[in-house]
């Protein structure tokens, strides 16, 4: 044994963080030392193969034994043998059996310096003779007073006390490396277990949120149904009755009556309002979001303002469209729709543009116009009796999105909504609980 290679090997072993890597580095490094035929490590562990163990008869209690954990060497004449194989005759060694067993039981080192291959020290004397084995050194791997296992080295050259001492120092360093690697693996397992617990807690919270949202959904749907019934049975029916009576009165007016054009205009207006009322009730009774893509739905808003043909309205999509969670898609659509409608009604703009940007980490929707801008007081507090801006902000907050309105008098307005990708996009990992939320309706304030 040479001191310098052993010191270098000890430094290499100290840098390993996995127990298997430490063991493999130790035996392979020792097997490359001059004169070393075979290096092996057995680790102390509970009995596990007792029924099929080759040495079962020598292990009366079958509680603990030495498990062969690493092996490396270079055979001379045993053609075809793999000395890294761990399932041979000595894969398990009972405590107190043979040289290795006694070392594992007592912690006392054993040196067989220079013996004839047929010596009784060798259990497999034929193998020792064939491979020209002359010496054996065995040291207990001890860390903080606890025996971890046994390091055994078989050599084809005689072993001397100095070799034995150097190997003992190396064995002590190897024991520390094994203990450190086990501690590191315990830490990694503990961190993995902690992450698993956090993931389970997160999933539990998601299920709780899903349950809460489902309950709120059912409550909201019931309220919408009640409002739709009340509107239909009272306001709309009364309005239609008034329309029919006015229509009868209009028919009785002479064709040249000065009041007839005014009455006809009122009838047309009432018809238009009646149709809007029906649409509102239909929306209340059918809150499920359409399956159309976001861009198709936003493009359709143009039809509601067909009289404003002079406005250049366009929807621009950047990036490859990604499927959105239906509840998120509905909330994003309603926010963007409100912004577009406000632009048509109030901005006096010649150009209105909706930009939808699909990125890996976010969905961004921007509505911009080149109109008259918004008064700073309105941006801050909203218009009295109008809830558009506050509704958009609340919707954005509900889905965890960022919402901003930028505007200057005479310089147009830009409304920007940014939704985190994890919340917006349908993914394999999140489909489970989102599918249970088949729909989320928006909170309308009129």
C-alpha positions, 0 to 999 in steps of 0.5 A: 500500500502506498500512502500518496495514492490512498490520500488522493483516493480519500480526498476523492471519496470525500467529495461524493454525496451518494452512498453507492458512489462512495462505496464504488469509488472506495473499492475501485480505487483500492483495486487499482493499488499495486498488488491488490487483487480484490477489495470489498465492503460489507455494511451492517444491516437487518437480515433480509435474505435469510431463507436463501442465504448460503450461510444461514446455518452460521447465523442463528438469530438471523437479525443482523448480518453483513451485506456485501455492498461493493466489490472490485478486483482483477482476476488472474485465472478465474476467466469470466468472473465479474468481481463486482458481482454482489450476489455470490456466496458471500453476499451475506456474512453472519456476525462472528463467521470467518474473518469478516464476520468477527471484524463486523461483530467486534470492531477489531481489525485483522491482518493476514500478512503473508500466508500460503494460499492453502492456509486455514485463514482462507475459507475458499482455499482453492480460489486463494491458490488459483488467484495467488492470494498472499494477504488479507487486511480487514478493518471495521468501518466505524463512525462515532463509535458505531460499526457501519461495516467492514472493509476487506482487501485481498492482496497478491503481495505480502502485507506489512504493518505499515500497509495495515496502518495506512489502510486503517487510516483510509478505512476511518476516512471511508467510514466518515464519507459513508456516514456523510453520504447517508446523512446527505441522502437522509436530508434529500429524502426529508426535503423530498418528503417535505415537498410532497407534503407541501404538494399535498397541502397545495392540492388540498387547498386547490380542492377546497378552493374548487369546492368553495367556487363550486358552491358560490357558482351554484349560489350565483346560478340560482340567483341569476335564475331568480333574477331572470324569472323576475325580470321576465314575469314583471318588467319584460311582460309589463313592457310588452303589454305596454308595447302592444297597447301602444301599437293598437293605439298607433293603428287607430291614429289617422295616417296623416296624424302629426303624432304618428311618426313620434309614436312609431319611433317610440314603438321602434325604440320599445322593440329595441329595448325589448330585444335587449331585455330578452338578450339580458335574460338569455344571458342570465339563464345561459351563463356558460362560456362559449366554446369559441376562442377568445379572439373569435368572441372579441372579434364578434363585438364589432357586430354590436356597433355596426353603425360605427363603420368609420371605426377601424376595429381589429383583433391581433393575436401574437403567439400560438393560441393556447387552450384556456381554462373556461372560467378564466376565458370567460372572465378575460373575455368579459374584462376585454369586452367591457374595455372594447365597449367603453372604447366604442361608446366613449372614446370617439376613436378612429381606431380600436385594437385588441392585442392577445399575446400568448406567452409561456408564462402569461396571457396578456390582453391589451385594448387600445384606442386613439380616442379622446382619453379618460379623465384622471378623476374617472380613472381614479373613482369611476363615473357616478352610477357606472361600474365598468372600471370597478367591475374589470378590476374586481374580475382581474383580482378574482383570477389573480391577474394584473390590471392597468389602465393608461390614458391621457386626454387626447392621447387615447387609452390602453387597458392591459390585463395580464394573467399568469400562465399557470392560472390561465392555460389548461395543462396536464397537471392542473386539469384534474380540479379545473375540470370539476369547475365546469363554469364560473359565472361573472358577477354582474352589477348592471 
